[in-house]
């Protein structure tokens, strides 16, 4: 991150410049788009959602100035498939970011994964280019680390970040540390530090070019980290320090837009890729509020996300939407904001939730279904306030007995199971309005259960009838494809020798 004083100085400088350039034509016909995606941040981590420490003043202010979505979901309870869905507007089972390995907790995209985002998929920045947008990703890509999978091959013009999670550091003789890229060239390994500012917004605005900025921060993914200025400042340990710094950064970004006079021409959306990783808690994870379990599960804690939309002059301040939304909606909504249409040659799961869309009112329905997948298995479905579990499973007894608990302090008999429990003949149904913690399933002999089951069954049958799964990208692994010698390693003297190629079927944890 930029030095704090430097950022504040630049904001003041830009404010003065904008006074002289007040007559500069606005970019209203092609608004800028910023998507801020957190990593493993939970629904309960924001003060506006009840976090008692109240250490997210900027995000809380963003919500007060914009629209809060308390019923917003990711597309998968893991990092990479949710990111693939955000950028394609499609469920992971359609875009290929899944495995066929029996409900496995797939899709970490570790370095040995052979696959990545398919060239057959159309990503958001590729379409935005048609309208002259300049597209940049800052942070975690996570959609494949081989050269043909990287961001600049899929519509982004600039990239500063890393292809994978910051697992490690590793002994480079056994496996290489994750590289950090500046565009298509590595600039070091992940254990190095690199300054990167907010000048992208400044330069695109000065050039009067519309921009799409995808900021995918990863500081809240274990092992969590924060800058020295924020270490020890929160009441929630290192994780809280990271949240405080990210909150501060969001505040600086919104202030930057105001200083440049483009806040009313910029649509900003904040959310997270999946629920808090409570199995890493309490020091390395956040809070999922009242919801059950967390990351890697299809309970509410794994897939319900904090979400805020901000667009002064377009989105009424201090509003709350009860719309059931998903990260896939950011694809369709962003295109609508840009005045573009979604591709018509494939099924798009995302809805257009933009405030000025002619179809907004027709799409604004609480009965929009939410599908909860794990691998290629549909685990649960939400329709209206009702959620039906066709399978329940947290993690294996083997992991649980090693002290890895996906639902610490929240175990619900017959629900948070450690074996794969099938309920397809008689799903477990919960009313999330009165039971957000999924603790009290509705009795199967009641009329309420039968009515809810009838509605949900019709939705499931329609979904499965029209489902054409994509080619699974996460089934095969090979040590030889890891980041041994990324582009640019020669200049840095950081190239490593790869082992012999010996592909195998990935052994995903259960």
N, C-alpha and C positions, 0 to 999 in steps of 0.2 A: 504494500500500500504506500501511497505517497506520504511524505512527511506531513504531519498535521498542519503545521504552521504554513507550509508551502501551499497546501490546498486552500486554507483560509485566505491567504494572500491572493491567490489566483481568482477565487470567487469575488473578492472585493475588486480586483482589477477588471474582471469581466463585467461586473455591475457598472463600473465607470464607462467602459467601452460601449455598453448597450445604451447608455444615456445619449451618446453621440450618434448611434446607429438606430435610433428609434424609428426611422422611416424605412428600414430594411423590410422588404416584403416578407410576410409570414409564409410558412410552409404548410398551411392548413390543409391543402388538397392532398398532401401526402404526409400524414403525421409520422413522427418518429415513434419507434417501438422499443421498449426496454422490458425484458423479462429477467427477473431476479429469481434464481433458483437456489435455495439452500440445500444443504446435504445432511440428511438425518435430523432435521429440525422438527420437533413435535408440535402438534396443535396447541399444547399447553405451555409453550415456551414464551408466548407473547403476553404482555400485560393486559392487552385488550381482550384476551381470552381467559383472563383470571390468574395469570402467574403472579403469586403474591409479592415477589421481590420488586416488581415494577421496574425492571432494568432495560426495557425496550421503549424508551420515550419517543424515538423517531418513528418506529413502526406503529406505535399507538397513535401518533400524530398523523401518520399517513392514512391510517384507517379512519380517523376523525375527519380528514379532508376528502376521503374517497368512499369506497364501498367495501364492506367486510363480507366474506363468504364463509359462514360457519359450516356449510355442507359441501365442502370442496374435497375432491379425491384425487389421488394419484392413479395411474393405470396398472401399477404393480407395486408390491411392497419392497422392491429393491431398486438400487440406483440406476443401472443402465437401461433396463426395459422401460422405466418411467421416462427417461430422457429421450429414448427412441420414440416413444408415443407422443411426447410434447412436440417434437420436431416434425412428425409425420401425420399427427392427428388420428393415429390408428392404434388399436390394441396391439400389445406385443405379439399375440398369437397370429395377428395378421401381418405385422411388419418383420417377423422373423426373429425378434429378440426373446427367444424362449428356448427351452430344451424339452425333449420328450422323455426325460429321465424320471418318471414316476413322482410327480409333485415335488421334485427336488428344489431346494432353495437356489435356483440358478441365477446366472447373469451378473456375477460380480465383475465380469470381464477381466479376470486376472491376466497377467502377461502372456500366459501360454494359450489363450483362446485363439483358435484359427480364424473364426468368423468375425463379422462386424456388420455395420449397417449396409444393407444391400443397395447396389446401384439401381435396382428396380424401384426403390422407394423414392418419392419426391419429398424433399425436405423444405421446410418453411423458407429458409434464405434463398433457395433456388427459385422459388416463385416470386419473392420480393424483388429479386434482381430485375424482373420484367418491368418494374415500376421505377427503376433507377436507385434502389436502396443500396447502401453500402453496409455490409454485414460483418459484425465482429463477435467472436466468442472470447470471453476472458474466463479462464479457469478450467474446470474438469469437463472433458469431452466424453469419455467412457463409452463410445460407440465403435470401438475397434482401434487397435494401435498400429496395424500394418499400414504401409504408405497409402494404399488405395482406399483406406477407410477414414483417413484423417479429414478434419473440417474443410480445408481448402479444396478438397475433392468433392465436396457436397454443398457448395453454394456460399460458404463463408469467404470473405475477402481477407480477413485478418484473424489471427489467433494468438493469444498469449496464454499458455497454460500447459496442462499435462493430459496425456491420453487416458490415464487410469487413476485409480485411487492412490493415495499416498501411503500405500503399504510399504513397510520397510523401516529404516534402511536395511539393505541386504548386503551380504558378502558378495561382491560382484563376480567372484570366481564361480559362485553357485547359481546366482540369478542376478541380473542387472537391476540397479535402481531405476525407477521410472524417470524418463527424460522430461525436461521442460522445453517446450517449443515456443519460438517466436515465428509465427507463420509456418512455413514448411521446414524450418531448420531447427534442430535442437540447439539450445544455448547452455545446457548443463544438465546435471542429474538432479533429482528432486531434493536431495539434501543441501543443494545450494540455494541461496536466496537471490531474488531478482526484483528490482523496483519496477513497478508498472503503474502509471497514472491514469487519470480520467481525461486525457487529452484527446481521445478518440471523439468524444462528444463535441469538444471545442472545435476540432478541425473540420468535422463534417458540417457543423453549424456555420462556420465561417465560409465554407465552400458552398453553402446553401444546398447541401445534398441530404435527402432523407436517410436516416440510418436505422438499423436494427442492431441493438446491443443485447447479447445473451450473456449475462453474468452468472456463472455457475461456480459460486464459492464452495469450498470444501472444508473450511476450518472447523465445522461442528461434526465432522466424521472422525470417529476414533482412529488414530490417536489425535485428540483435539489440540488445537494450538491457538495462540493469540500473540500479538505484538507486545513488547515490553511495557508499553504505555498502559496496557489493559490488564496485565498479569496481576492477579491478586485483588482486583478492584471489585469484583462481583461478590454476591452472597452465595453463589452456586458453584464455586470452585473453578477449575480450568474451563469446563464447558460454559459456565456463565460468563467467564471472561471473553470467550470466543463470541458468544451471542452479543455481548455488549459492543464488541468491536464491529461486528457485522451491522448491528443496529446503527452505530455511529456512521458507518460507511454509507448506509442507505440514506441517512439524513444529509450527508455531504452531497450525495448524488442528486437528491431532490433540490437542495439549495443551489447546486450547480446549474440545474435546468432553469430555476427562477432567475439566477444571475444573468444567464444568457438570454432571458426573455422568451424561452421556448417551452415553458412548463405547460401552457395551454395547447401546444402543438405536439405533445409527447404522451403517449399512452404507456403507463408503467404497471406491471403486474408482479406481485411478490407471492411466492409459494415455496414449497419444499418437495423434494423428490420422493420421499416416503416418510413414515413415522419415525419417531425417536428410537434409537437402538438401545432399548431398555436393558438388553442383556449385557451391555457394557457399563451399566450404571453402578452406583450413582455418579461417580466422578467423570465418566466419559460419555454420558448421554443426557438427553433432555427429558421433557415431560410430554405425555400424550393426553394430559388432562383427565377427563372422566372415562376415557376409552380403554378398551381391553387390549392388553399386550402391546406389541410394537412392531418395528421393522422386521421383515421376513415372514410375517404372518398376515393372513387375510381377515383378521379381526379388525375392528375399527381403528385401534391404535396403530396398526401397520399402514393404513391407507387413507385415513382422514387427515387433511393437511391444513395448516394455516394459509389463508389466501386473502390478499388485499388488491383491489384495483384502484388506480389513481390517475385521474385525467382532469385537472381543473377546467371548469367551463363546460365539461361534457358529462362527467359523472357527478351527480349531486353529493355534496359533502355529508358525512355522518350517516350514510345509508347502510342498511344490512339487507343482503339478498338471501332468501331461503332457497334459491335455485340449487338443485343438485348439479354441481359442476365437476369437471375433471381437467387434468393437465392437457388432455387432447383438445379441449375447447380453446386453448391458447393458440393452436394452429389456425382454426377456422376464424376465431375472433380477430387475430392479428391480420389475417388476409382481408377480412371485412374492413377493418380500420384503414388498411392501405388501399381500399377500393378494388380489391382483387377477389376472384372467385376460387373456391376450392377445386381441385382436380375432379373431373367428371368421369374419369375412366376407372375409378376404384371406389370402394366403400370407405367413407370417412366417418369415424366415430365421433369426432369433435363437433360441437354445436357452436353457432355464432352467438355469443352473448354480448356483443358490442352494444353500447347504450343507444346508438343511433341507427341500428339495423332495422330495416322494415320488417324483418322476420323475428325480431327480438321477442315481441309479445307472444307470438305463436309458439316459440321455443321455450318460453318461460313457463315451465310446468314442473310440478314436484314429482310427477310420475315418470320422468326420464330415468331409464334403468342404469344402474351402476353394476358392472361385472367385476368380480374379484377372481383373478386368475393366479395360479401358482404353477409355473411351467406351462404345459398345455392343458391343464385340468382346471375347469371352471369350478372353483371352490364354493362361491356364494354369489348371490344376486340381491341387490336392493331395488325395490320398486316402491315409490312413495316412502312412508315411514317404516315399511316392513323389509326385513332382511332375512333371506333363507340361506342356511348353510347346507350344502349338499355333501361337503366333506369338512371335517374338522381335524386340525393337526397343528401343533406348535413346532416342537422339534423332537428328535429321537430320544429314547430312554438313554442311549449311550452318551449323547451329549449332555442330557439333563443330569446324569449321574456324575459327569465331570464338572458340574457346577455351572453349566451354561443354561440359564433360565430365561426363556423368552417372555414370561409373564410373571416376574417377581412380585410376590404378594398379591397376585390377582387370580390364582388358579380357580377355575370353575369346573366342578365335577361334570364329566361327560362332554365338556366343551373344549377346554384347553388340553387336549389329549396329546400323548407322546407316541401314539401309534396312529396310522391313517385310519380314521373312522368314517365309514361311508354312511350317508343319510339320504341317498338318492330316492329311496322308496318313501321316506317320511322325513323331509327336511326339518332341521331345527329352525324355527321362525321366531324372530325377536321384533318387538316394536321399538325402534330406536328413539322415538320421541320420549317415551316414558322409561325406557331401559337402555340408555346409551352405552352402558357397560356390558351389555350382552350377558347378563347374569340369570335372567328368568325367561326361559323359552315359553312360548304360548302353548297351552295344552292342545294336543292334536284332536281332541274330541269337541273343541269349541267351534262355534260358527265363525268366530273371528279368524281362527286358524284356517278353516276350509275356504273362506272367502279370500284370504290373503294368498293361500296356496294356488287357488284358481287363477288369480291375476298374475302371479309370478310365473306359473307354469306356461301360460300363453306367451309371455315375454321370452322365456328360455327356449321354447320350441321354435319361435320365430328367429331368435339369435342363432341357434345351432343349425337351422335349415339354411341360412344364408352365409354361414362361416366357411371361408376358404383359407385354411392356415397357410402362412408363408413358410418358406424353407427355413427350418430351424438353424440359426447361426451359432448356437452355443453348445452344440453337442460334441465337437471335436477339439482336442487340445494337442499341442506340440511344443516342447521346450525350445525347439529351434526357431520359433517365430517370435520369441520374446524380444525385448528391446536391447539386443546385444549391440547393434550398430545402426542406430537411427540416422536419417539424413542429417548431415552437418557434423557428425562425430569426428570425421577426419580432421577438420579444422581445429577442433578442440583437443584432439588426442585422446578421445574418450571411447573409441571403438573397442568392443570386446568380441572375442571369438565365440561363435555360436556352436552348440553341440550338433551332432548328426540328427537329421530329421527322423523322428520316430513317432508319428501321430497315434493317438489313442482316444478312446471315448472318454470325455471328461467325467471325473468322479466327483459329482456335486454332493455337498453335504445335505443331510436330511434332517 
